[in-house]
Amino acid sequence: MSLIETEEAARRLARAIASDLSLYNEDKIVQGIQRDDLFTAIHDEIEEGRTLYKSRVSPTLYGRNFYDRALVDIIVKSKASVKSKLW
């Protein structure tokens, strides 16, 4: 399989991985936000997704930080209704 070379496809992949993380780890995410340790609570899942993302996109696109942005957009922003000291 060839590496993803377009910005649009790299963003789409990052968002798909983040969406899967959110879908399959809902309870851990909510608890992590409530306890203010979200990135510790789902560290292994985030890193597994990062490894997948890195294996599929060109090094240039990997360095553009699309994966981390997708994590914030899909996982953090979508849980703004969860009571937390964060907000």
C-alpha positions in Angstrom: 0.0 0.0 0.0 1.4 3.4 -0.9 1.7 6.3 1.5 -0.9 9.0 1.6 0.5 12.1 -0.1 -2.3 14.6 -0.1 -3.2 16.9 2.8 -6.9 16.2 2.4 -6.5 12.4 2.6 -4.1 12.8 5.6 -6.7 14.9 7.5 -9.4 12.4 6.6 -7.4 9.5 7.9 -6.5 11.4 11.1 -10.2 12.2 11.7 -11.3 8.6 11.0 -8.8 7.3 13.6 -9.8 9.9 16.1 -13.5 9.1 15.5 -12.8 5.4 16.1 -11.0 6.2 19.3 -13.9 8.3 20.5 -16.5 5.7 19.5 -14.8 2.7 21.2 -13.5 4.5 24.3 -16.4 6.7 25.3 -16.4 5.7 29.0 -12.6 6.1 29.3 -12.8 9.5 27.6 -15.6 10.8 29.8 -13.9 9.6 33.0 -10.6 11.1 31.8 -12.2 14.5 31.2 -13.9 14.4 34.6 -10.7 13.4 36.4 -8.6 15.8 34.3 -6.3 13.0 33.1 -7.8 12.4 29.6 -4.5 11.9 27.8 -3.2 9.6 30.5 -6.4 7.6 30.5 -6.3 6.9 26.8 -2.6 7.1 26.2 -2.2 3.6 24.8 -5.2 4.0 22.4 -3.8 7.4 21.2 -0.4 5.9 20.6 -1.8 2.9 18.7 -3.7 5.3 16.5 -0.6 7.5 16.0 1.4 4.4 14.9 -1.3 3.5 12.4 -1.5 7.1 11.1 2.3 7.4 10.8 2.5 4.1 8.9 0.0 5.4 6.3 1.1 9.0 5.6 4.2 10.4 4.1 6.8 11.8 6.6 6.1 15.3 5.4 2.4 15.1 6.1 3.0 13.3 9.4 5.0 16.3 10.6 2.1 18.6 9.9 0.4 17.5 13.1 -3.0 16.6 11.6 -3.4 13.6 14.0 -3.1 15.7 17.2 -5.5 18.3 15.8 -8.0 15.6 15.0 -7.8 14.3 18.5 -8.6 17.7 19.9 -11.4 18.4 17.4 -13.1 15.0 17.6 -12.4 13.8 21.2 -12.0 16.9 23.3 -14.3 19.5 21.6 -17.1 17.0 21.2 -17.2 16.3 25.0 -17.6 19.9 26.0 -20.8 19.0 27.8 -19.0 16.7 30.3 -18.5 18.4 33.6 -14.8 19.1 34.2 -12.4 21.4 35.9 -10.9 21.9 32.4 -13.7 24.2 31.4 
